[in-house]
Amino acid sequence: LSASSLEVYPVPMRGEWDLKAMIILQGLIRALKIDLLHLHTSHAHTLGVGAAVLAPVPTVVHRRVDFPPARHPLSSLKYGARVHQYIAISNAVARVLEASAVAPDRISVVFSAIESPGPPDQEVGTLRRTLGLSSEAPVIGNIAQLVDHKGHSYLIQGMPEILSSYPGAKLLIVGSGPLRSKLEAQVAALKLDGRVLFTGFRDDATELIQLMDVFVMPSHLEGLNTSIMDALARCRPVVATTAGGIPEVVGEGGWLVPPRDPSALARAILEALGTPQEASRRAHIGQERIAESFSPERMSGGTHRAYQEALEVFRRVSRPEV
């Protein structure tokens, strides 16, 4: 299936509780004889549940975040019986749904996936020269949107401790977001100018992983995290937190520390830099883990099973046994 073979039907919306958009969507469900509705975002969830009231159809909701749903009457309606199956991208997300009164038999855990990486398009030396990095500088890297729950401030706060052992180390932060100016001010306040490089958004973000001696993900909220998958798939040592579904990705393939703890983060990074054989051993374990458990084939199979569960629940609810 290619992108060019997909049919797209835009539905204008003024908000997630837009009744007109729900009516348009239910009309599409009827006209196109849709067999199952798969909703991927919070707004899509609301519109889809509303449309499914008007045009009953099996409904699947994908949940990718590990924070609990809002608690109010409309949220109770949104997370009620009209959803026939939830796909949680990790067991951590599934636990949050269960704590929000979603029945366990309506939750399928299906890990997100990445494609196996091919050979890099650019050589490490070329990338280093492009970014102004010397060949000797240890590179600590992160790829993430610059938002609070990704925890960049804790990584930056830990840099002085890392620099005391590796004065030439550089921190490469790849990504854009609303916190960039605040993070740059933190870098200046800690006198880390020239030590921390913000690249902004990069189309070749995954290419930059090969530059990184250690890949770091300091999140304090995280449903799963595909950037960690990208790093492990390329056999890079990973230091991350225990937030959300991160331990389910990393397993024994890296170092895990508590969230919001700059010193613990720095110590783990120093251990990874200082024990290259152990770092390589863990990275290879992680690489094998990604290939085995986070492949597109496993994800598509799990999604198909969730569809089957949703169809079964829909039939049971629509035609209950007498």
C-alpha positions in Angstrom: 0.0 0.0 0.0 1.5 3.3 -1.1 0.5 6.8 0.0 -0.7 7.5 -3.6 -3.3 4.7 -3.2 -4.9 6.3 -0.1 -8.2 8.2 -0.5 -8.4 11.3 1.6 -11.7 13.0 2.7 -11.0 16.3 4.6 -13.5 17.0 7.4 -13.3 20.7 8.5 -13.6 21.1 12.3 -13.8 24.0 14.7 -12.9 21.9 17.7 -13.1 18.3 19.0 -16.8 18.6 20.0 -17.8 20.1 16.6 -21.3 18.6 15.9 -21.2 19.6 12.2 -17.9 17.7 11.7 -19.4 14.7 13.5 -22.4 14.7 11.1 -20.1 15.0 8.1 -18.0 12.1 9.4 -21.0 9.9 10.0 -22.2 10.6 6.5 -18.9 9.4 5.1 -19.1 6.3 7.3 -22.5 5.5 5.7 -21.7 6.6 2.2 -18.3 4.7 2.0 -19.7 1.7 4.0 -16.9 1.9 6.5 -16.4 -1.4 8.4 -14.2 -0.1 11.1 -13.1 3.4 12.4 -9.5 3.8 13.6 -8.9 7.0 15.5 -5.3 8.2 16.0 -5.5 11.5 17.9 -7.4 13.0 20.8 -9.6 15.2 18.5 -10.2 12.3 16.1 -11.2 10.2 19.1 -13.9 12.7 20.1 -15.2 13.3 16.6 -15.2 9.6 15.9 -17.1 8.6 19.0 -19.7 11.2 18.2 -20.0 10.0 14.6 -20.3 6.4 15.7 -23.3 7.3 17.8 -25.0 8.4 14.6 -23.6 5.7 12.4 -22.8 2.7 14.5 -19.5 1.2 13.5 -16.7 -0.7 15.4 -14.3 1.9 16.8 -10.6 1.6 17.6 -8.7 4.4 19.4 -4.9 4.6 19.4 -3.4 5.9 22.6 0.2 7.0 22.5 0.6 9.1 25.7 1.1 8.0 29.3 -0.7 10.8 31.1 -4.3 10.1 32.3 -7.3 11.4 30.4 -9.1 14.5 31.8 -11.7 13.8 34.4 -15.0 15.4 33.5 -18.4 14.3 32.2 -17.6 14.8 28.5 -14.4 12.7 29.0 -16.4 9.9 30.6 -18.6 9.9 27.5 -15.5 10.0 25.2 -13.9 7.0 27.0 -17.1 5.0 27.4 -18.6 2.0 25.7 -18.6 3.5 22.2 -14.9 2.6 21.9 -14.7 -1.1 21.2 -10.9 -1.5 21.4 -8.0 0.7 22.5 -4.5 0.2 21.1 -1.9 1.2 23.7 1.6 1.6 22.4 3.1 0.2 25.6 2.1 -1.6 28.8 2.6 1.7 30.6 0.0 3.4 28.5 -2.3 0.4 29.0 -2.0 0.8 32.8 -2.9 4.4 32.6 -6.1 3.5 30.6 -7.0 0.8 33.1 -6.6 3.4 36.0 -9.0 5.6 34.0 -11.7 2.8 34.2 -11.1 1.4 30.7 -11.9 -2.4 30.9 -8.7 -4.4 30.4 -10.4 -6.6 27.8 -10.8 -3.5 25.6 -7.1 -2.7 25.5 -4.6 -4.2 23.1 -0.9 -3.5 23.6 0.7 -3.0 20.2 4.3 -1.6 20.2 5.1 1.1 17.7 7.7 0.1 15.1 10.4 1.4 12.9 11.9 0.2 9.6 15.2 -1.5 9.7 17.8 1.2 9.0 19.7 1.0 5.8 23.3 2.1 5.3 23.9 5.8 6.1 23.8 8.4 3.3 26.6 10.5 4.8 29.9 9.6 6.4 30.5 10.4 10.0 33.5 12.6 9.1 31.4 14.6 6.7 28.6 15.1 9.3 31.2 16.1 12.0 32.7 18.7 9.7 29.2 20.0 8.7 28.4 20.5 12.4 31.8 21.9 13.4 32.7 18.9 15.6 36.2 17.7 15.9 37.0 14.0 15.3 38.0 13.6 19.0 35.0 15.2 20.7 32.7 12.7 22.5 29.2 13.4 21.4 26.2 13.0 23.6 23.0 13.2 21.5 19.3 13.6 21.8 16.5 13.8 19.2 13.2 15.1 20.4 10.7 18.0 20.2 11.8 20.8 22.5 8.9 20.5 25.0 8.8 20.1 28.7 8.1 16.4 29.1 11.1 15.5 27.0 13.3 16.7 29.9 16.1 18.6 28.0 16.7 20.9 31.0 17.8 18.0 33.2 20.3 16.8 30.5 21.7 20.3 30.2 21.9 20.6 34.0 24.0 17.5 34.1 26.5 18.6 31.5 29.0 20.4 33.9 29.4 17.0 35.7 30.1 15.3 32.4 32.5 18.0 31.3 34.6 17.7 34.5 35.6 14.2 33.2 35.4 14.8 29.4 36.2 18.5 28.8 35.9 18.2 25.1 32.4 16.6 25.1 29.6 18.1 23.1 25.9 17.8 23.6 23.9 17.6 20.3 20.2 18.5 20.7 18.3 17.7 17.5 14.8 19.1 17.1 12.6 22.2 17.3 10.0 23.4 19.7 8.6 26.1 21.9 11.3 25.7 24.7 14.3 26.4 22.5 14.9 30.0 23.7 14.4 28.9 27.3 16.9 26.0 26.9 19.4 28.3 25.2 19.1 30.7 28.1 19.9 27.8 30.5 22.9 26.9 28.4 24.2 30.5 28.7 23.5 30.6 32.5 25.5 27.5 33.0 28.3 28.9 30.8 28.0 26.0 28.4 28.2 28.1 25.2 30.0 26.1 22.6 29.4 22.9 24.5 25.7 22.5 23.6 24.7 22.6 19.9 21.0 23.1 18.9 20.6 21.9 15.4 16.8 22.7 15.0 14.7 20.4 12.9 16.7 18.2 10.6 15.4 16.0 7.8 18.5 13.8 8.4 17.9 13.5 12.1 18.4 9.7 12.1 21.6 10.1 10.1 23.0 12.2 13.0 22.6 9.2 15.4 25.8 7.7 13.9 27.7 10.7 15.3 26.6 10.0 18.9 28.8 8.1 21.3 25.8 8.0 23.7 22.1 8.7 22.8 20.2 10.2 25.7 16.4 10.5 26.4 15.7 12.4 29.6 11.9 12.4 29.4 9.7 12.5 32.5 6.6 11.5 30.5 6.8 9.1 27.5 4.4 6.6 25.9 7.2 4.7 24.2 9.7 6.7 22.1 10.7 5.8 18.6 13.9 7.9 18.7 15.3 5.4 21.2 14.3 2.7 18.8 16.2 4.5 16.0 19.3 4.8 18.2 19.2 1.1 19.3 18.6 -0.1 15.8 21.8 1.7 14.8 23.6 0.0 17.8 24.2 3.2 19.7 24.5 3.1 23.6 21.4 4.5 25.2 20.9 6.3 28.5 17.3 7.1 29.3 14.8 7.5 32.2 12.3 5.0 33.6 9.4 7.2 32.5 6.4 5.6 30.9 7.1 3.0 28.3 10.8 3.7 27.9 12.0 0.6 29.9 9.9 -1.5 27.6 12.0 -0.3 24.7 15.4 -0.3 26.3 15.2 -3.5 28.4 18.8 -4.5 29.1 20.0 -2.6 26.1 21.1 0.5 27.9 21.2 2.5 31.2 18.0 3.6 32.9 17.8 6.3 35.6 15.0 8.0 37.5 13.3 11.0 35.7 14.1 14.6 36.7 17.5 13.6 38.2 20.4 15.4 36.4 23.1 13.8 38.5 21.9 10.3 37.9 21.7 11.0 34.2 25.2 12.4 34.2 26.6 9.4 36.1 25.0 7.0 33.6 26.4 8.9 30.7 29.8 8.9 32.2 29.6 5.2 32.8 28.6 4.6 29.1 31.5 6.8 27.9 34.0 5.3 30.3 33.2 1.6 29.6 33.1 1.3 25.8 33.0 -2.6 25.8 30.0 -2.6 28.2 28.3 0.1 26.2 28.8 -1.9 23.0 27.5 -5.1 24.7 24.3 -3.3 25.8 23.9 -1.6 22.5 24.0 -5.0 20.7 21.3 -6.3 23.1 19.2 -3.3 22.3 19.7 -3.7 18.6 18.5 -7.3 18.7 15.5 -6.3 20.9 14.4 -3.7 18.4 14.6 -6.1 15.4 12.7 -8.8 17.3 9.9 -6.8 19.1 9.5 -3.5 17.3 9.3 -4.5 13.6 6.5 -3.3 11.2 5.4 -6.9 10.8 4.8 -7.3 14.6 3.0 -4.0 14.7 0.7 -4.8 11.7 -0.1 -8.2 13.2 -1.0 -6.7 16.6 -3.1 -4.0 14.9 -5.0 -6.7 12.9 -5.7 -8.6 16.1 -7.0 -5.5 17.8 -9.4 -4.9 14.8 -10.7 -8.5 15.2 -11.2 -7.8 18.9 -13.1 -4.6 18.2 -15.3 -6.4 15.6 -16.1 -9.1 18.1 -17.0 -6.6 20.9 -19.1 -4.6 18.5 -21.1 -7.7 17.4 -21.5 -8.7 21.1 -22.8 -5.2 22.1 -25.0 -4.8 19.0 -26.6 -8.2 19.2 -26.3 -9.4 22.9 -27.2 -12.9 23.6 -30.7 -13.3 25.0 
